[in-house]
Amino acid sequence: MATAQAIAKGVRHTPRKVGEIAALIRDRTVEDALVILAHTPRRAAEPVRKAVESAAANATNNHNLKSDSLVISSIEIGVGPSMKRFRPGARGMAKPYERKSAHIKVVLSGDERQKKSAKKPTTTTKKKDEAKSTKETK
């Protein structure tokens, strides 16, 4: 079985929240995963859905895999860069916090499509074709 992947970097959701969504679709077919993600009422489901759709498109267009045989073999959620921010606190202080981001890596596996065998064109020269046509007209 061949594999194809897609990586979404810098997704503006915390890795923990995205990881909860990824756990729902791990080891499922792509069709089942997309249905689950479409009916999951969480904001983190959208970037995961986009990553799965991108991996499916890569598999069918770039890696010549059958779209109906695609299975999510692994989905990994990594920690992305954090943006340091401050919010006002009591008595004029500034309280630091981080806006976290995540990386999503989706790996699909599936069966390869059979390559179509190219038929060899019949090789005829122009001279032979012209000779046949002139004989027929006379």
ZADO-1210 file (C-alpha; in nm, 4 decimals, padded with zeros to 6 digits):
<atoms>
<atom x="00.0000" y="00.0000" z="00.0000" code="MET" pos="1"/>
<atom x="00.1295" y="00.3421" z="-00.0940" code="ALA" pos="2"/>
<atom x="00.1075" y="00.6515" z="00.1243" code="THR" pos="3"/>
<atom x="00.0403" y="01.0215" z="00.0776" code="ALA" pos="4"/>
<atom x="00.0537" y="01.3030" z="00.3296" code="GLN" pos="5"/>
<atom x="-00.0443" y="01.6608" z="00.3982" code="ALA" pos="6"/>
<atom x="00.0880" y="01.8966" z="00.6635" code="ILE" pos="7"/>
<atom x="-00.0927" y="02.2034" z="00.7983" code="ALA" pos="8"/>
<atom x="00.1452" y="02.4255" z="00.9929" code="LYS" pos="9"/>
<atom x="00.0689" y="02.7078" z="01.2309" code="GLY" pos="10"/>
<atom x="-00.2976" y="02.6236" z="01.2862" code="VAL" pos="11"/>
<atom x="-00.4325" y="02.8805" z="01.5322" code="ARG" pos="12"/>
<atom x="-00.5811" y="02.6282" z="01.7768" code="HIS" pos="13"/>
<atom x="-00.4163" y="02.4717" z="02.0789" code="THR" pos="14"/>
<atom x="-00.2615" y="02.1290" z="02.0205" code="PRO" pos="15"/>
<atom x="-00.4748" y="01.9735" z="02.2932" code="ARG" pos="16"/>
<atom x="-00.8031" y="02.0825" z="02.1326" code="LYS" pos="17"/>
<atom x="-00.6909" y="01.9712" z="01.7868" code="VAL" pos="18"/>
<atom x="-00.5688" y="01.6412" z="01.9334" code="GLY" pos="19"/>
<atom x="-00.9133" y="01.5658" z="02.0717" code="GLU" pos="20"/>
<atom x="-01.0583" y="01.6012" z="01.7216" code="ILE" pos="21"/>
<atom x="-00.7778" y="01.3928" z="01.5686" code="ALA" pos="22"/>
<atom x="-00.8543" y="01.1086" z="01.8094" code="ALA" pos="23"/>
<atom x="-01.2062" y="01.0846" z="01.6645" code="LEU" pos="24"/>
<atom x="-01.0872" y="01.0048" z="01.3117" code="ILE" pos="25"/>
<atom x="-00.7688" y="00.8058" z="01.3697" code="ARG" pos="26"/>
<atom x="-00.7580" y="00.4734" z="01.1738" code="ASP" pos="27"/>
<atom x="-01.0774" y="00.5445" z="00.9786" code="ARG" pos="28"/>
<atom x="-01.1498" y="00.5703" z="00.6096" code="THR" pos="29"/>
<atom x="-01.1400" y="00.9161" z="00.4556" code="VAL" pos="30"/>
<atom x="-01.5141" y="00.9121" z="00.3791" code="GLU" pos="31"/>
<atom x="-01.6016" y="00.8241" z="00.7402" code="ASP" pos="32"/>
<atom x="-01.3587" y="01.0851" z="00.8752" code="ALA" pos="33"/>
<atom x="-01.5050" y="01.3636" z="00.6611" code="LEU" pos="34"/>
<atom x="-01.8591" y="01.2784" z="00.7755" code="VAL" pos="35"/>
<atom x="-01.7489" y="01.2768" z="01.1400" code="ILE" pos="36"/>
<atom x="-01.5669" y="01.6085" z="01.1026" code="LEU" pos="37"/>
<atom x="-01.8632" y="01.7687" z="00.9249" code="ALA" pos="38"/>
<atom x="-02.0877" y="01.6829" z="01.2200" code="HIS" pos="39"/>
<atom x="-01.8426" y="01.7692" z="01.5002" code="THR" pos="40"/>
<atom x="-01.9459" y="02.0977" z="01.6669" code="PRO" pos="41"/>
<atom x="-01.5915" y="02.2149" z="01.7452" code="ARG" pos="42"/>
<atom x="-01.3954" y="02.4962" z="01.5788" code="ARG" pos="43"/>
<atom x="-01.0834" y="02.2800" z="01.5643" code="ALA" pos="44"/>
<atom x="-01.2625" y="02.0345" z="01.3339" code="ALA" pos="45"/>
<atom x="-01.2312" y="02.2647" z="01.0307" code="GLU" pos="46"/>
<atom x="-00.8490" y="02.2737" z="01.0005" code="PRO" pos="47"/>
<atom x="-00.8371" y="01.8961" z="01.0556" code="VAL" pos="48"/>
<atom x="-01.0988" y="01.8494" z="00.7804" code="ARG" pos="49"/>
<atom x="-00.8973" y="02.0695" z="00.5447" code="LYS" pos="50"/>
<atom x="-00.5808" y="01.8701" z="00.6144" code="ALA" pos="51"/>
<atom x="-00.7606" y="01.5392" z="00.5480" code="VAL" pos="52"/>
<atom x="-00.9093" y="01.6737" z="00.2233" code="GLU" pos="53"/>
<atom x="-00.5675" y="01.7999" z="00.1147" code="SER" pos="54"/>
<atom x="-00.4059" y="01.4624" z="00.1846" code="ALA" pos="55"/>
<atom x="-00.6837" y="01.2878" z="-00.0113" code="ALA" pos="56"/>
<atom x="-00.6289" y="01.5224" z="-00.3061" code="ALA" pos="57"/>
<atom x="-00.2542" y="01.4583" z="-00.2916" code="ASN" pos="58"/>
<atom x="-00.3156" y="01.0835" z="-00.2884" code="ALA" pos="59"/>
<atom x="-00.5451" y="01.0802" z="-00.5913" code="THR" pos="60"/>
<atom x="-00.3735" y="01.3466" z="-00.8045" code="ASN" pos="61"/>
<atom x="-00.0043" y="01.3105" z="-00.7213" code="ASN" pos="62"/>
<atom x="00.0373" y="00.9514" z="-00.5998" code="HIS" pos="63"/>
<atom x="-00.2138" y="00.7727" z="-00.8273" code="ASN" pos="64"/>
<atom x="-00.4122" y="00.6103" z="-00.5424" code="LEU" pos="65"/>
<atom x="-00.7740" y="00.4964" z="-00.5497" code="LYS" pos="66"/>
<atom x="-00.9928" y="00.7470" z="-00.3675" code="SER" pos="67"/>
<atom x="-01.2316" y="00.4820" z="-00.2311" code="ASP" pos="68"/>
<atom x="-00.9509" y="00.2815" z="-00.0644" code="SER" pos="69"/>
<atom x="-00.7910" y="00.5656" z="00.1347" code="LEU" pos="70"/>
<atom x="-00.7468" y="00.5097" z="00.5082" code="VAL" pos="71"/>
<atom x="-00.5976" y="00.7475" z="00.7653" code="ILE" pos="72"/>
<atom x="-00.2922" y="00.5495" z="00.8724" code="SER" pos="73"/>
<atom x="-00.1672" y="00.8200" z="01.1085" code="SER" pos="74"/>
<atom x="-00.2583" y="01.1690" z="01.2165" code="ILE" pos="75"/>
<atom x="-00.0095" y="01.3566" z="01.4316" code="GLU" pos="76"/>
<atom x="-00.0612" y="01.6828" z="01.6170" code="ILE" pos="77"/>
<atom x="00.2532" y="01.8770" z="01.7037" code="GLY" pos="78"/>
<atom x="00.3162" y="02.1928" z="01.8998" code="VAL" pos="79"/>
<atom x="00.3601" y="02.5011" z="01.6847" code="GLY" pos="80"/>
<atom x="00.5075" y="02.8370" z="01.7747" code="PRO" pos="81"/>
<atom x="00.3475" y="03.0369" z="02.0538" code="SER" pos="82"/>
<atom x="00.2821" y="03.4080" z="02.0449" code="MET" pos="83"/>
<atom x="00.3569" y="03.5815" z="02.3748" code="LYS" pos="84"/>
<atom x="00.0901" y="03.8342" z="02.4732" code="ARG" pos="85"/>
<atom x="-00.0090" y="04.0362" z="02.7799" code="PHE" pos="86"/>
<atom x="-00.3457" y="04.1196" z="02.9282" code="ARG" pos="87"/>
<atom x="-00.4196" y="04.3766" z="03.1969" code="PRO" pos="88"/>
<atom x="-00.4169" y="04.2553" z="03.5541" code="GLY" pos="89"/>
<atom x="-00.5063" y="04.3952" z="03.8917" code="ALA" pos="90"/>
<atom x="-00.3319" y="04.7075" z="04.0245" code="ARG" pos="91"/>
<atom x="-00.1934" y="04.8079" z="03.6851" code="GLY" pos="92"/>
<atom x="00.0051" y="04.4896" z="03.6275" code="MET" pos="93"/>
<atom x="00.0422" y="04.3077" z="03.2965" code="ALA" pos="94"/>
<atom x="-00.0323" y="03.9345" z="03.3039" code="LYS" pos="95"/>
<atom x="00.1491" y="03.7279" z="03.0395" code="PRO" pos="96"/>
<atom x="-00.0210" y="03.4519" z="02.8387" code="TYR" pos="97"/>
<atom x="00.0522" y="03.2544" z="02.5212" code="GLU" pos="98"/>
<atom x="-00.1515" y="03.2087" z="02.2056" code="ARG" pos="99"/>
<atom x="-00.0649" y="02.8561" z="02.1071" code="LYS" pos="100"/>
<atom x="-00.0656" y="02.7000" z="01.7619" code="SER" pos="101"/>
<atom x="-00.0419" y="02.3461" z="01.6264" code="ALA" pos="102"/>
<atom x="00.0947" y="02.1479" z="01.3322" code="HIS" pos="103"/>
<atom x="-00.1275" y="01.8780" z="01.1793" code="ILE" pos="104"/>
<atom x="00.0279" y="01.5899" z="00.9802" code="LYS" pos="105"/>
<atom x="-00.2094" y="01.3489" z="00.8065" code="VAL" pos="106"/>
<atom x="-00.0756" y="01.0320" z="00.6409" code="VAL" pos="107"/>
<atom x="-00.3109" y="00.8300" z="00.4187" code="LEU" pos="108"/>
<atom x="-00.2546" y="00.4832" z="00.2785" code="SER" pos="109"/>
<atom x="-00.4398" y="00.3153" z="-00.0038" code="GLY" pos="110"/>
<atom x="-00.4247" y="00.0962" z="-00.3115" code="ASP" pos="111"/>
<atom x="-00.2656" y="00.2176" z="-00.6304" code="GLU" pos="112"/>
<atom x="-00.4664" y="00.2509" z="-00.9483" code="ARG" pos="113"/>
<atom x="-00.3666" y="00.0207" z="-01.2297" code="GLN" pos="114"/>
<atom x="-00.1808" y="00.1994" z="-01.4999" code="LYS" pos="115"/>
<atom x="-00.3491" y="00.1953" z="-01.8363" code="LYS" pos="116"/>
<atom x="-00.1467" y="00.0173" z="-02.0995" code="SER" pos="117"/>
<atom x="-00.0869" y="00.2392" z="-02.3966" code="ALA" pos="118"/>
<atom x="-00.1852" y="00.0877" z="-02.7297" code="LYS" pos="119"/>
<atom x="00.0822" y="00.1050" z="-02.9905" code="LYS" pos="120"/>
<atom x="-00.0274" y="00.3139" z="-03.2865" code="PRO" pos="121"/>
<atom x="-00.0114" y="00.1511" z="-03.6245" code="THR" pos="122"/>
<atom x="00.2934" y="00.2783" z="-03.8044" code="THR" pos="123"/>
<atom x="00.2229" y="00.3685" z="-04.1632" code="THR" pos="124"/>
<atom x="00.4216" y="00.5962" z="-04.3813" code="THR" pos="125"/>
<atom x="00.2720" y="00.8622" z="-04.5976" code="LYS" pos="126"/>
<atom x="00.4181" y="00.7137" z="-04.9134" code="LYS" pos="127"/>
<atom x="00.2444" y="00.3798" z="-04.8591" code="LYS" pos="128"/>
<atom x="-00.0877" y="00.5532" z="-04.7847" code="ASP" pos="129"/>
<atom x="-00.0562" y="00.7727" z="-05.0931" code="GLU" pos="130"/>
<atom x="00.0318" y="00.4746" z="-05.3115" code="ALA" pos="131"/>
<atom x="-00.2736" y="00.2829" z="-05.1917" code="LYS" pos="132"/>
<atom x="-00.5050" y="00.5779" z="-05.2456" code="SER" pos="133"/>
<atom x="-00.3738" y="00.6415" z="-05.6002" code="THR" pos="134"/>
<atom x="-00.4177" y="00.2747" z="-05.6948" code="LYS" pos="135"/>
<atom x="-00.7765" y="00.2775" z="-05.5694" code="GLU" pos="136"/>
<atom x="-00.8670" y="00.5910" z="-05.7653" code="THR" pos="137"/>
<atom x="-00.7310" y="00.4575" z="-06.0961" code="LYS" pos="138"/>
</atoms>
